[in-house]
Amino acid sequence: MLPLEGVRVVEFAHMVMGPSCGLVLADLGAEVIKVEPLAGDNTRRLEAAGAGFFPVFNRNKKSLAVDLAAARREGNRAEAARRPPTS
């Protein structure tokens, strides 16, 4: 059994530092869920020297694509609907 089994981490990070931290947590047994934009993390499309970045720093993770802008708009509409009318 790994020390972080049963721990769930949601990662909202990209590039180097965030994915590195998530990688260590995943290697120690945590369930790491990487949240990406609908088009996918930009590091998926790196070429040349950066081509292997995404698979190396995101191994042992699950990925979820979310349209955060749409979720924010929906949240704002729901919040506005709950407000009492102004006179």
Secondary structure, DSSP 8 states (H G I E B T S, - for coil): --TTTT-EEEE---TTHHHHHHHHHHHTT-EEEEEE-TT--GGGG--GGGTTHHHHHTTTEEEEE--HHHHHHHHHHHHHHHS----
